[in-house]
Amino acid sequence: MGVKFRKEGKSYHFDAAGLNLVKHDPVIVETENGMAFGMVNVGMKAAPVANLPDGLKRVIRKATVEDLAIRAEHELMERQARDYCMERIRERNLPMKLIQVECLFDKSKIMFYFTSENRVDFRELVKDLVQRFKLRIELRQVGARQEARMTKGLAVCGREVCCASLLHNLDRVSVKMAKEQSMSLNPEKISGLCGRLMCCLAFEYDGYVDMKKNMPKCGKFIQCEGGKGKVIRQHALQGEIAVELENGKEITVSVDDL
């Protein structure tokens, strides 16, 4: 079955261990960092042993009332830890931005995620946090894309940013993908909230490549109903191309008519 630890996070496979669980059930699972609280997002399905992922961990149990109470306590601690950490960052004048705080279910460690343009000497900050919470502390620096996924927000299209809603893996995005989709190469037009190239360019790239597979490329001369001309633009979504004829006239031709 598939289990998520955050609403916007990636889904991980777990051995259902014979438990009768359905989608949206809260569960306690075994991870490399110990026990963790998660939510079933993909129901149980049978799979041959040979097809199982390596190192498949198991679901320990369906979350009990006590487990839910512990999770609520942890969420309160996370809010308190966030406020305290931000206060210490300000007082120590550290060039870092705190993004998120996470307390492991077994309370063995609190993780602080932050961003910074440069390396940060946060040793004194760690000492402050250890003295305050009496737990193992880990500070982890994340990139701009991970920050956008954690903080969420609305993109230029008016929808919630893709990385926090429908994309589970942050794939590499390149300018080539923008060119393939006939996008303006103005950085302001193709950059997301994180300041990097928009994730939707990678998400839609394969679709554009497939739609343009049978289209004549720009610059190619073709023979169409209006005569011989040069392809000057491709309109992949409409399945059309713009052709400049020898007499200078511009016409639109459906790919299906070629």
N, C-alpha and C positions, 0 to 999 in steps of 0.2 A: 504494500500500500504506500501511498504518498503522504508525507507529513510536512507541514510548513511550520516554521518557528516564528515567522512574522507574516503579516498579511501581504506585504509587498515582496516578501523574500522568495527564495528558490524552493522548489519542492524536492524533498529527499526520499529515497526508497527505504523502507523498513520491512523486516519480517513481521507479519501480523501475529505470529506465535500462537495461531489457533484461536485468537480472540474474535468475538463477533462485533466488529466495529463498522460504522458507516461514516459517510462524509460529514464533516463538521463536528465529529466527536472529539473532545479534548483528551489527549493521551500523554502518558509519561513514557519517554523512550530512552534508550541507551545510546550515548554518543561518546566520541573520543574524550570529551570534556566532562564525562559523567552523565548523570540523569538530566533530562531537559523536558520542558513543557512545550507541547506542540498541538497542532490541530490537523485532523485528517482532512486532506483536500482531494485525494484520489482513493476511491474505495478499493477493497481487496480484489485481487485477481490472481489466478494460478499462473505459474511460470515454471518451465523446466529448470532443473537445478543448474544445468550448463549455462542458462541465460541469466542467472542471478548475478547482480553486481558483486565485485570483490569486497570482502569485509562488510557484508550486509549486517547491520545491527538490528536488534529486535525491539518491538514494542513491549514495554514492561507491564503496563496495565492501562485501563481506561482511567482517566483522572477522577479522583474521588472528591467529595466535598472538602476534605482536609487539604487535598492538593490545590484546589481552587482558592482556598483561604491562604495557603502559603504563597501562591502566585500573586494574590492581591497584596500581601505584605511586601513581596519583592518589588512590586510596581511602586509602592509607597517609598521604599528604600531608594529605588532608582531616581525618583523625583527629588528626594532629599540629597542624594549624592550629586545629582546634576547641579542643584542650586549651590551646594557647598563648593564643588569643583570650580564653577564659574566665578564664585567669589574669590577663591584662592588664585585663579588665573589673573583676575583683575589686580589683586593686591601685589602679586609678584610680577605684574606687567609682562606676561609671557605672550609672544607672538603666535598664538594658536586660537582656534575656534572650536569649542566643544560642540559635537553634533548629537551624540546619543550615549546613553548609559545603559548597560545591561548587567543584571545580576544573575549568575548561573543558578539553576534550580536547587542544587545541593548547597548553595551559599558558600561554595569554595573559593569564588573569585568574583570581583566586580570588574567589568570591562568598560573603558572610557574610549569612545571613538572621537577623533578630532581631525581637523585639517590645518595645514600650515604651509606657507610658501617655502619655508626653509626648515632645516633641522632645528629641533628645539631641545634644550637641556631641561628636562622636566623632573630631574631627580629629586629636587626639593619638594616639588608638587606631589610626587609619589609618597614621600615621607609624611606630608600633611594628610594625605588620604588614608594611609595605613594607620596613622595615629588616631584618626577620626573614626574609622569603621572597623578596625581590627581584623581585616580580611586581606587576602592576596589581591593586589591591584595590578591591572594591565592597561597600559595606554597604547592604543593602536591608531596609527595615522592612516587615513583613507584619502582617496582621490576625489576629484570634483564630481565625477559621475556617481560614486557611492554616496556622496553628500546629498546630491539631488534625490537619489532613491530614498534616503532616510528622512529627509525633510519634506519631500513631496512638493506639490505646487501645480499651478496651471501653466501649460505650455502655450505657445503662440496660437495654436489651433483651437484653444478654448477647453481642451480636455486635460485631465490629470496627466502628468508626465508619464510617458510609456514605461520608464524604468521602474516606476512605483506601482504600475497597474497590470500591464500585460507581458512585459519582458522579464524573464527569469534569469537570463544570462546577458551580461553586458558585452556584446560583441564589438570587435574593432570596427570603427567607422572611418571611411576615407573620402577624400575629395572626389575620387573617381566615381563613387556611388552617387554623389550629387550631380556630376556631369552626365551620368547615364540616365538620370531622371529629369534632365533638362532644367535643373534648378539654377537660380542665380548664384554665382560664386561669391556674392557679397557676404562676408562673415556674419553680419547682423541678421541676414535672411536665413542662414542655415545653421545657426548656433542655438542650442537649447539654454535652459536656465543655468546650467552648469558652466556655460561658456565654451563648451566643446561642441563638436558636430552633433546634430540631432540624432538620437538613436533610431528614429523612424526611417532615416535614410538607409540604414542597414536592414531594418525590418522589411522594407518594401523593395529592396534592391533586386532580389531574385525574381520577384513578380515582373518588374520592368524588363529585366533581361529576357524573360520568357516571352513577354508581349512583343518585344522588338526583334525577336529571333528571326522572323521572316520578313522584316522590314528592310528595304534598301537603305544603306547608310547615307548620311549627309555627304554631299559632294559627288555622289554617283549619278551618272547619266542614265536615264531610263526612257522607254518608249511607252507612252500612255495614250489614252483616248484623245487628249488635246494635242498630241504630237510629242516630239522629243524634248526632254528638259532635264534640269539638274535638281536633285533633291536638296532642299535648303533647310527643312525642319522635319522632325518626327513628332507626331502626336500619339504616343503609345496608348493612352487610355481610350482615345477615340478610334484607334486602329486606322489612322490616316497619316498622310505625309503631305507636306507643302512642296510643290514643284514649280520651279521657274522655267518657263518655256523659252525657246530660242528667240521669240519675238519680244521677250521681256515681261510677258504677262505671267502672273502668279496664280496657280490654281491649287485646289485641295483634292487629293485623290485617295479613295479608300484602298487599303492594301488588298482587300478581297477582290477588287476589280483589276488588279495587275495580273 
